[in-house]
Structure formats: structure tokens, C-alpha cells
Amino acid sequence: MTRALAVALLAAVAAPAAGAYIEAIYPLQNVINESEVIALGEIEKVDPKNKTAVMKVTKTLKGKCDYDRVRMNIGCGQDWHPDAIMKHFAVGAPALIFYNGERRAEAYVSRFFFQLYGDAGAPPDKAWWNFTHIEVRMNRTFNGTVSELDQLVSDVLTGKRKAPSPDPRLPIITRNDAKALPAHGEPAVDEASLPPPFAKRDPARKPKPREAESPAGAVRGGLAYEYYEGAWTELPDFDALKPAAAGVAETIDLSKCARQEQVGLRFRGWIEVPRDGDYIFTTVSDDGSKLFIGRTEVVSNDGLHAPQEVAGEIPLKAGKHSITLLFFENSGGKQLDVFWEGPDLPKQPIPSSALFRAAQP
């Protein structure tokens, strides 16, 4: 592989931190070019207790595969990734592996890439590959089925097709997304019902922009907020809870929290969109957060996790649109940052001047 990918993979092996993910927009053509071997197979054995899986190689697409079977140690992976990926190692599930001479690999199962590294000096019939993590951003490289990727790679290698460009606007894969994605053998769902990171965007089917609202008596500068206290592992139903405090938040931040842990916030009001167009909203939160425009869930960044960035897109007409932002923190450090970007609007924190609230929150 090229030095760039080798450095990225070596960093992942050396440091089990969030920075080990491939962060850049990574074209499929690069993945193909930088792999010495590309092989197709299927999951032959799974040991849920010890978190191991074995892939039997059935076909080589590029190079010479030295392995009849790829033995994977999943339990050594980072953070939530082993638990999230194990359901996708179902016996009979198809899988692909892309690797180099140093046995640094990107593999593919269900609809996502995951990273492995092996020992190039180990005999092929005894070698084990260690799992590090799901590549949470490489759904932007490709997010179709394994059979679709198999055919696409074959066509690219034979010159029948060009590899598609990445889609940088797809949200990253979260733990909840990986768990919600149907695994091999589970009932299939319509592609429109897949978690957002695995949805296929069709430029020819552009959704209709949301019409602006005309809220009576809206006051510029901040949102109404409600502050809650409690222990949760995901966002609760705030409607069923009594807030510990409420009032006006001039900006979207955590200054209204009275303590560091086991807290929740709900912000509500309107956001003023300067012009018609597609808008991307992003939350960076620790722990969970969600952002709604009207009743549409634009960003889902829920669950227990370290600071994590998730984005979503929605077409909007110029004017005011209702906005709801939910947040909770269980334990440890907490963080909440919210950004927007759109036509002639570079990515930036949402300013107070763009937020409106009811006159009497």
C-alpha cells in the first residue's frame, strides 16, 4: 500500500484511540490500488463467548491470497466496537478482505469496513488477525452490500466500471447504527429504512425543502431550555420527566448544568435560515445528543460514548424553523458543540443571533 495508508494503519495498531480511525475521505479506488490482495469469503465459524470468527476464503479478486482461512480475534478491539460487530459475524455471511504485505487490512462485512492487522511471519494455517475497530467514516467510501462491493471491485479491476467517488455528507457510523443494521440471516428491510450511515443518496430524488414557519412573538437570541438530573444510558423521554430548572439559554452550551454528571438538557425554539438550500447540522457530544428540525430527526448521536461527531442534512427554505436539541451525560467528561453549514455558510457554531425563543419560555 502507499505510505499514507500504511501510516494510517500502523497508527491504528499502535494507538487504540479514536484518532486511529481513517479520518480522511478515502476513495474506493485508493483502497483497491493500495491493496496487494483482495479476497472474497464467508464466515465459517463464530465463537461469541471468546469473540472470535473465521472467514473461509472462496475467491481471490486481486493478487495471491496465502490464506485459506482468515482467523479473527475480535475481542481485542477498541471500546464498543467488538460488541457492535459480533452480530454481523453470522455463519454464512459474505465478507471481503483487502490487505498488504505487512498484513494491514481493511475488511468488509454487512455494509461497513473494519480494520484488522496480522503477523506476516506467521504460518498461514496458524495466523490470527487482530481486530481494532469499525471504520466509522469509511461508509462514505462505500456502504452497499458485500455482493455489490464484490461485483464493483471486480468491474473496476477489469476496467468495466470506474470506482464511485466518496459521499462526504453521510453521517459517521455510531454504535447504535451498527447494532440496528440487519445482519446476515436477519429479516431484510427496505433500504430507505436502514440507519442513516448506510442509506444510499440518490441525487435524482432530491427531497422537497421544508417550508419556513412564522412563529408569533418569537424573541431573537437564544433558546428555551429545560435541565434534568438522572442516570441514563441513552436519551430519556424528557416529556415524562420533571425538569430541575428551566429558563433561557443565550447560547447552546452546558453552562446550565448544575453538576458534572448524570444530567440532561432540552433546548427548544427556532433557528433562522438565511437562504434556501441544503443545510448540514453537526453535534459533537459526550455522551448522547439528537437534533430535530420540526419533527425530523436530523442528527442522531445518542448513547454512551466519548466525544463523537455526527452530522445530518436537511433542505430548508429561508426563514425560521423549529429546532429541538437533546443532550445527556452519564459519567466522566461531558461535551456539547453544535455546528451548521449551508449555502455561502461555512461550517461554524450556531450563533445566538440565529436562534429564537418564545417570549415566555
Backbone hydrogen bonds, N-H to C=O, Kabsch-Sander energy under -0.5 kcal/mol:
donor,donor_aa,acceptor,acceptor_aa,energy
6,A,2,T,-2.3
7,V,3,R,-2.7
8,A,4,A,-1.9
9,L,5,L,-2.7
10,L,6,A,-2.7
11,A,7,V,-2.3
12,A,8,A,-1.5
13,V,9,L,-1.9
14,A,10,L,-2.3
15,A,11,A,-2.3
17,A,15,A,-2.3
20,A,17,A,-2.3
21,Y,18,A,-1.6
23,E,21,Y,-0.9
26,Y,24,A,-0.7
28,L,164,P,-0.6
30,N,27,P,-0.5
31,V,27,P,-1.5
32,I,28,L,-2.4
33,N,29,Q,-2.8
34,E,30,N,-2.5
35,S,32,I,-1.1
36,E,34,E,-0.5
36,E,99,Y,-1.3
37,V,99,Y,-2.2
38,I,62,K,-1.9
39,A,97,I,-2.3
40,L,59,K,-3.3
41,G,95,A,-2.6
42,E,56,K,-1.9
43,I,93,A,-2.8
44,E,54,V,-3.3
45,K,54,V,-1.3
47,D,52,T,-2.7
51,K,47,D,-1.1
52,T,47,D,-1.6
53,A,72,M,-2.0
54,V,45,K,-2.6
55,M,70,V,-2.6
56,K,42,E,-3.0
56,K,54,V,-0.5
57,V,55,M,-0.6
57,V,68,D,-2.7
58,T,40,L,-2.7
59,K,40,L,-2.0
61,L,38,I,-2.8
61,L,59,K,-0.5
62,K,38,I,-1.8
65,C,63,G,-0.5
66,D,64,K,-0.5
70,V,55,M,-3.0
71,R,69,R,-0.7
71,R,127,A,-0.6
72,M,53,A,-3.4
72,M,70,V,-0.5
73,N,129,W,-3.1
74,I,51,K,-1.9
74,I,72,M,-0.9
75,G,51,K,-1.7
77,G,74,I,-2.0
78,Q,132,T,-3.0
81,H,78,Q,-2.0
84,A,80,W,-1.9
85,I,81,H,-2.2
86,M,82,P,-1.7
87,K,83,D,-0.6
88,H,85,I,-1.7
89,F,86,M,-1.6
90,A,88,H,-1.3
92,G,43,I,-3.3
93,A,90,A,-2.6
95,A,41,G,-2.3
96,L,108,Y,-2.1
97,I,39,A,-2.3
98,F,106,E,-2.4
99,Y,37,V,-2.5
100,N,104,R,-1.4
103,R,100,N,-1.8
105,A,103,R,-0.5
105,A,116,L,-2.7
106,E,98,F,-2.3
107,A,114,F,-3.4
108,Y,96,L,-2.8
109,V,112,F,-2.1
110,S,94,P,-0.6
111,R,109,V,-0.6
112,F,109,V,-2.3
114,F,107,A,-2.5
115,Q,133,H,-2.7
116,L,105,A,-2.0
117,Y,130,N,-1.7
118,G,103,R,-2.8
120,A,118,G,-0.6
122,A,119,D,-1.4
126,K,123,P,-2.2
127,A,123,P,-1.2
129,W,71,R,-3.5
130,N,117,Y,-3.0
131,F,73,N,-2.4
132,T,115,Q,-2.2
135,E,113,F,-2.4
136,V,134,I,-1.4
138,M,135,E,-0.9
140,R,137,R,-1.6
141,T,138,M,-0.9
142,F,138,M,-1.5
149,L,145,T,-2.2
150,D,146,V,-2.9
151,Q,147,S,-2.2
152,L,148,E,-2.4
153,V,149,L,-2.9
154,S,150,D,-2.2
155,D,151,Q,-2.4
156,V,152,L,-2.5
157,L,153,V,-2.5
158,T,154,S,-1.5
159,G,156,V,-1.0
160,K,155,D,-2.3
161,R,155,D,-1.2
167,D,140,R,-2.3
170,L,167,D,-1.4
173,I,136,V,-2.4
178,A,174,T,-2.3
179,K,175,R,-2.2
180,A,176,N,-2.1
181,L,177,D,-1.6
186,E,183,A,-2.2
193,S,190,D,-2.2
194,L,191,E,-1.2
198,F,195,P,-2.3
199,A,196,P,-1.4
201,R,199,A,-0.6
202,D,200,K,-0.5
205,R,202,D,-2.0
210,R,315,P,-2.6
213,E,320,K,-3.7
218,A,215,P,-0.9
219,V,357,R,-3.6
221,G,352,S,-0.6
221,G,355,L,-3.2
222,G,352,S,-1.0
223,L,249,A,-2.3
224,A,268,R,-2.3
225,Y,247,G,-2.4
226,E,266,R,-1.7
227,Y,245,A,-3.1
228,Y,264,G,-3.0
230,G,262,Q,-1.7
232,W,230,G,-0.6
238,F,236,P,-1.2
240,A,237,D,-1.7
241,L,238,F,-1.6
244,A,227,Y,-2.7
245,A,227,Y,-1.4
247,G,225,Y,-1.9
249,A,223,L,-3.2
250,E,248,V,-0.6
253,D,251,T,-1.1
257,C,254,L,-1.7
262,Q,330,N,-1.4
263,V,329,E,-1.8
264,G,228,Y,-2.2
265,L,327,F,-2.5
266,R,226,E,-2.0
267,F,325,L,-2.8
268,R,224,A,-2.7
269,G,323,I,-1.7
270,W,356,F,-2.5
271,I,321,H,-2.9
272,E,354,A,-2.8
273,V,271,I,-0.7
273,V,319,G,-3.5
277,G,316,L,-2.1
279,Y,314,I,-2.5
280,I,341,E,-2.6
281,F,279,Y,-0.5
281,F,312,G,-2.7
282,T,339,F,-2.2
283,T,310,V,-2.4
284,V,337,D,-2.6
285,S,283,T,-0.5
285,S,308,Q,-1.9
286,D,335,Q,-2.2
289,S,301,N,-1.1
290,K,326,L,-1.7
291,L,299,V,-2.0
292,F,324,T,-2.9
293,I,296,T,-2.3
294,G,292,F,-0.5
294,G,322,S,-2.1
296,T,293,I,-2.1
297,E,295,R,-0.5
298,V,291,L,-2.2
298,V,296,T,-0.8
299,V,291,L,-1.8
301,N,289,S,-2.7
301,N,299,V,-0.5
305,H,303,G,-0.5
308,Q,285,S,-1.7
310,V,283,T,-2.3
310,V,308,Q,-0.5
312,G,281,F,-2.3
314,I,279,Y,-2.3
316,L,277,G,-3.0
317,K,210,R,-2.5
319,G,273,V,-2.3
320,K,213,E,-0.7
321,H,271,I,-2.2
323,I,269,G,-2.2
324,T,292,F,-2.1
325,L,267,F,-2.3
326,L,290,K,-2.7
327,F,265,L,-2.1
328,F,288,G,-2.0
329,E,263,V,-2.6
335,Q,286,D,-1.9
337,D,284,V,-2.0
339,F,282,T,-2.7
340,W,348,Q,-2.4
341,E,280,I,-1.4
342,G,345,L,-2.2
345,L,342,G,-2.5
348,Q,340,W,-1.8
350,I,338,V,-1.4
354,A,351,P,-1.5
355,L,352,S,-1.6
356,F,270,W,-2.9
357,R,219,V,-2.1
359,A,217,G,-0.5
